[in-house]
Amino acid sequence: MYAETERCVRAVQSKDARFDGWFFTAVVTTRIYCRPSCPVVPPKPENMTFYPSAAACQQAGFRACKRCRPDTSPGSPEWNQRADLVARAMRLIADGVVDREGVPGLAARLGYSTRQIERQLLAELGAGPLALARAQRAQTARILIETTALPMADIAFAAGFSAIRTFNDTVREVFALAPSELRTRAAKRSTPDTPDTPGFLSLRLPFRAPLNPDSLFGHLAATAVPGVEEWRDGAYRRTLRLPYGHGVVALTPQPDHIACRLTLSDLRDLTVAISRCRRMLDLDADPVAIDDQLRRDPLLAPLVDKAPGRRVPRTVDEAEFAVRAVLGQQVSTAAARTHAARLVTTHGEPVDDPEGGLTHLFPSPEALAALDPATLALPRTRRTTFTTLVKQLADNSLQLGVESDWSETRVRLLSLPGFGPWTVDVIAMRALGDPDAFLPTDLGIRRAAQELGLPSTPAALTARAAAWRPWRAYAVQYLWATDSHPINFLPV
């Protein structure tokens, strides 16, 4: 339970949506837990108990509120701004590792014993890895129940349950409704017009306001690799390589959510696909806290006030982004896209996309490691950088993923031939998710700094940027946005 009761009570009484996902309010008289912004009349303070996770509420015997649906609130920003054991474990659980590999698999990826991981998660979140994964399975089941016509048995196994009885019991316990009742309630609400396509899902991805979509989607669209990514009909679309199969996602910015249209070859990948899309769009960030910190610099404040809520455009595949970062060294955005498109056409896995122009998955490290370096239209030194990277990714001697320790991975990357500070920091920022990654040698950053009156030399700018920590990656977005480059504008 949370000890800062007074602050939590104030957030609940003010129905402050900024705290949704930070903590959950459990009402001891009704045995129901809610998000802080629940629209019902707030309970008396003496009847409130606070937990750091939905799983902890469920483990304590509380069921989810049917009005505010706390299980659908944005994730805690804590797990994206930290690189300690608990944060890395939470990112892996969100990526479905416990469902696929169990707690021993989670421990093996993190390099700790299962006992140590369970102890730390219980201490900070009030629930162990199995309870956290169970809460996630329940939410996945609810999505499938409410948005598809699949038989309940199929939903149970797609959501990760090992038995239909366990699925039924969990849904009843968490939502106080049987699966069939959840479907009936959903049918009474207005639903989007969706095609009758196997594996198709239409979802809403919540976020904390404000969110500025211009540079977020502009960056993804301007750097899109043909065949893998595209901007079509107001949506960013791309193919996804997933544990059990592949998928195609279309993400459309809306005023209060991101509309997400998913087509999956295997519905067991739903949880992973949602997690990776949220991570790519940085939807669990706390923009108010970030912008408040950056506003303290009088030269950054006008940029923040003009367009608050900028996010860091990230990736759905860390290895893919590292390869693309190497291809983009010292060349234009258009040239980097051309190099990547050649690899996709030659070595990518074909996929079918009836709704658009997506044709391939981005090539896997194993496929790229097997290619002939002489076929690469790159300078010799860049070929060495490329081949060294993909070989280490293919044999797992270099691991880039949500579980990566940011400091250790930086050291490993810097040891590779052709990897300098810019390449390492852009991978740290956009692939590893380090919110404090900074690019003082980037030409666009130096140009923006000079125009604003900030120091333009890397050393002096780094010294000035110490006041922006731990959000320097977000400062980069505001500085980049001063340019007229297409990455800063939402495509029409």
N, C-alpha and C positions, 0 to 999 in steps of 0.2 A: 504494500500500500504506500501511497505518497504521504510524506510527512508534512509538506507545505500546504496544509489544509486551508488556511486562510486565503492564499492566492487562488487555489482551485475553486473555492466557494465563490470568490468574486468573479472568476471567469464564467462559472455556470450561471450566476445571477444576471450577468450582462449578456449571456448567450453569445459569447465571443467565438466566432467560427475559426479564428486563428489558432485556437487551442485544440481543435478537432484532430485526433490522432496523437496528440502529445500525452493525453491521459484520458481515462474513462471514469464516468461517475456511476457508482453502484448505489442503488437506493435500498437500504436494508429493510424497509417496510413492504416494498412491493417485490423485492428480489429481481429487479430489472436494472440493466446497466445501459447508459446513454452516452452520447457524445456531449461535450460541453454546450454546444449550440442547440440542443434539443428544443423544439418549439413549445413543449408543454410547460405548464407552470412549474418553476423550480421547486424541488422538495425543500423541507426545512434543513438547515445546515446540520443539525444533529442526526439527521437520517441519511446523510451522504457519507460514502466511503469512496476513496479514489484509488485507482489501479493504473499501472503504466501500460497495460496491454489488454486487449480483448480476451486473450487466452487466460490471463490471470483472473479476469472477471468470471469467465466460464468455469474455471477450475474451482473458484470459490462458491459456485452454485447459483450465479446470476444468469439470467437469459437476456437476449438482445431486445432492445426496445423496438416495437413494430412501427413506431412513428418516425424516429430519426435514423434508424438502421445504422447503428454505430459501427457495424462490421464493414461498412462501405466508406468510412471516412478516409481522408488521405493518410498515408503512412507517417510515422514519426520522422521528422527531419534529422533526428539524432543519428540514425544509421547511415546517413549520407555524408555527415560532416565529421565522422570519427573513423579511425582505423584500428581501434583496439579489438580485442578478441570478441566481445559481445557484439559490436557493430558488424564485424565481418561475419559472425555466425548468423546474425539476423538477415544480412544480405543473401547468404547462402540458403537459409530457410525460405526466404521469399522466392528464390530461384528454384525451389522444389527439390533441393538435395536430400532432405530427410525422407521425402516420399519415395525417391528413387534409390537411395543408397543407405537409408537408415541413419541412426545416430552415429554408429561407427564410421560410416562414410563421411559424415560431417566432421567428426573428430580428425579423421585422416587428412582431410583437406586443410584443416587448420593447424595440424601438427601438435594437438593437445590430446590428453586423455578424455574419454567420454565423461568421466567423473568431474574433471575440472570444468568442462564446458557446461554440464548440467548445474554445477554449483554456482558458476558465475551468472548464468541466465536466471536461475532462481533468485539469486540475491538482487539482481537489478530489475527483472521483469516480473517476478512473482510466478513464473511458469518455466518449465523445462522445454527442451527442444521438441519433445513429442507433443506436448500440449500446444505449443505455438504452431506446429505443423497441423495439428488437428483443427485448430481455429481457422487456419488457411483453407483446409479441405472443406470445412463447412461453408465458407464463403464461396468457394469455387462451385460447390454443389448448388448453392442458392442461385448463382448466376445461370447455371445450366438449367435448373428447374424453371426459372422465370423467363428465360429467353429462347428456349428450344422446346421442341415437341418430342424429344428423345424419351424412350422408356426409362423408368426410374432405375432399372437394373443397369442400363448403360451409363446413366449419369453417375451412379455410385462408383463404378470402376473408373470412369473417366476422371472423377474428382480425387481419386487416390485411395478410396476405401477398399479394404480387402474383403469385406462381406456386406451384403445388402442389409442384414440386420444391424450391423454397426452404423451404416449410413442412416437408416431410419431412426435409430436411437439418438445419434448425434444431432440430426436436424431437429428432432423434437426437443431435445435438451437445450440446444442453443437458441432456437427461434420460437419455442413454445407452440409450434405448428407442425403437423405432419407434412411430408413432402407434397402430397396431393393438395393439401390446404394452401401451401405456399403457391402452387401453380394456379389454383383457383383465384386466389387474391390477386395475383399478377395479371390474370386474364381480364379482371374487372377494370384495371387501369389502362389508360391509352398506351398502346405499344407502337413502335415504329414499324413502317411497312418494310419487311425484310423478305428477300427472295427465299424460296424453298430450296436451299442448296445444302447438301450434306456438309457438316463442319462449319457452317456459317453462323456467326454470332455478332450481335450489335450491342455495344456496351457504352456506358458513360464513365470516363475516368475523371474523378474529382481532383481538385487542386486547391491550394490556399491562394486567395486573391491578395494582391493583384497579380495577373500574369500578362506580360507583354508578348504576343505571339510573333511580332514582326521579325526580330532577329533570330528567334528560336526556329521557326519554320523556314524563314528566309535562308538561314545557314544550311539547313538540311536540304532544301530544294536546290540552292545554288551549287552545292558540292555533290549533288546526287549522281551516282554512277549509273549510266544507261543500262537497262536490263535488270538492275537490282533495285533501283529507286526511281521515283518519278513524282512530279506534281501534276495532279489531274483533278479537275472539277472541284477545286478548293480544298483538296486533301493531299497530304504527303503519304505516298504509298511506297511500301518496300516488301521484299521477301525476307523471311525469317528462317534461319537454320535452328532447329529445336531438337531436344533430346530424343523424341520419339518419331519425328518426321519433319515436315516443313510447314510454313504458313505464309499468308499474305495479309498485311495489315494496311488499313487506310485510316489516317488520323486527321480529323478536321477540328480546328479551333473554334470553340463556341464561347459566349460570354461567361458562362459559369461552369463549363466542363469541356473535356476533349471528347468528341464523338469518335468511337473506336469501332471499326468494322473489321472483323477477323474471319479469315477462312483457314481452317486447320486440317491437315491431313490426318491428324490423330488428336482427339479431344483431350487426351491426357496432358497435352502441352499447354492447356489453357492458362494455368497458373503461371507458368514460366513466361508465356507470351505477354501476359498483362504486366508482370513484373518488369520485363525488359523494356516494354514500351514506356512505362512510367519512368523508368530510370533514364531512358534516352531523352525524354522530355523534361526531366528534372522536376517532376510533379510533386515530390514530397518536400521540396524546399520550403523554408519559412521566409518569404520575401520581405515581410515587415522588419524582421530582425536584421536581415542582410542590408536592406536599404537604409535603415536607421544608422547602422555602423558606417556605411560609405558616405552618408550625408554629413558626417562630422568633418570631412575634408571639404573646405569651402570651394575648391576647384572642381570637385566631383559632384557636389550637391545639385547644381543646375541640371546636370545630365540625369541624375536620379529623379529629380522632380519632374522633368520633362516627360519621361517614359518609365515609370517605376515598374518593378516586377519582372525584370529581365532574368531569364534562366540560362543555364549553361547547356548548349546542345551537346548531348553525349551520344552513346552508341548502343546498339543491341548486341554487338559482338566485339569484344575487346581485341581479339587477334586480328580480325578484319581491319579495325581502325589502325592498329599498329602498322599493318602492311600499307594501308593507304597513306599514313603519315610519312613513311619512307618514300613512296611514290611522289608525294607532294613536296619533297625537299627542294628548295631553290627553284621551283617552277610555278607557273600560274595555276589558278584553280582549274581553268579549262584544260591545261596540259595534264594535270593530275587526274582529271576525269577520263581523259583519253587513254592514259596508261592503264588505269583501272579497268576501263571498258574492254580493252584488249584481253586482259587476263580473264575477265568474266566470260567473254565469248569463247575463248579457247579452253579454259579449264573449269568454268563454273558448271554446276549441275542444272540441267534444264528443268523448269517448272511450267505449269499451265496457269495462265491468268486470263480467264474469259472476260474480265471487266476492264482490262487495261493493257499496258505495254510491258509488263514485267515478264522476263524470260528466264532468268537464272537465279540460283543462289550464288552468293559470293564464294569463290573457290576456298576450300578448306586449306589449312596449313600443310596437310599431307599431300594434297594435289599440287600445291605450289612448290613444295620441296622436291617433287619429282620432275619438275620442268627443266629444260635445257637452258642454262643462263645465257647462252649465246643468242637465244630468241628474244631476249629482253631488249627493247629499244631504249636502253639507259646507258649512261657513262659507266666505264668499267668499275670505278669505285662504288657507284650506286648499286651496281649488280652485286658486288661483294656484300654490301650492307643488306640488301634484299635477301640474298641466299642464306646468309648467316642467320638472319632473323627467322625466316620460315623454317629452317632446319631445326632451330632450337624450339620453336613453337610446336613443330611436328613431333619431336621426341620428348616433349614435356620438360626439357631442361630449363626452359623459360616458361613460366605460367602467368598468363594475364587473365584475371577474372575478378569477380566480385569479392573473392576471398583474399585477394592480393594485399600484402603489407606494402603500403605506399613507399615507405623509405627504402625497404629492401629491394623492391622492384626498380626504383630509380637507380640504385647502385648497379643492379644487374644490367639495365639498359645502357647505362653510361659506359659499361665495359665492352659493349659491342662496337665493332668498327663502323664508323660513319654516324654514330649517335652522339649528337651534341646536346647542349642544354635546351635548345628550342624543341627538338624532336621529343626529348624525354618529357619536357613540361607539357607539351600539347597532348601527349599520350596520358600523362598523369591527370590532366584536366578533363579530357573528353572520354577516355577509355576507363581509367581507374576510378574517376569520380572524385579526385582530390579537390575540395572547394577552395583550397588555398594555393593551387598551382598558379604560377605567374610567368609571363613571357616578356621580360624586359628587353630582349633582343629582337622581338618581332617588329618588322618595319611599320606595320599599321599602328602598333602601340606607341612606338617612338614618334611617329608623325602626329598622332593624337595628343601625346604628352606635350610636344612642342607647341601645338596650337593652343592648348589650354594653359600654358605657362608652367607646366610641371617639368621637372628635370627630364631631359631626353637621353642622357647617357645611361646605359644599363645599370651601372653601380649606383648612381645618384637616384635613379627612379626606383630601384629596389629598396634603397634606404627610405625614401618617401613612402613607399607602399607598405612599410611595416605597420603603419597606422591602420591599414585596411584589413589586416589579418583578423580572423581566419577566412576572409571572403575575397581574397585577391582574384580568384577565378571569375567572380561576378564583376569585379572592377574591370577586368579585361573585356567583358561583354559591353559595358558602358563605354569604354574607350574605343573599341572597335566600331561602335554604333555612330561615332562622329564622322565616319567615312561614307562615301556614296557607293560603296561596293554593293553588288546585288545581295550579299549575305545578310544585309541589314533591312531588307524590305520583303514583306509578305508578297509572294507571287500573285499575279492577277489571273 
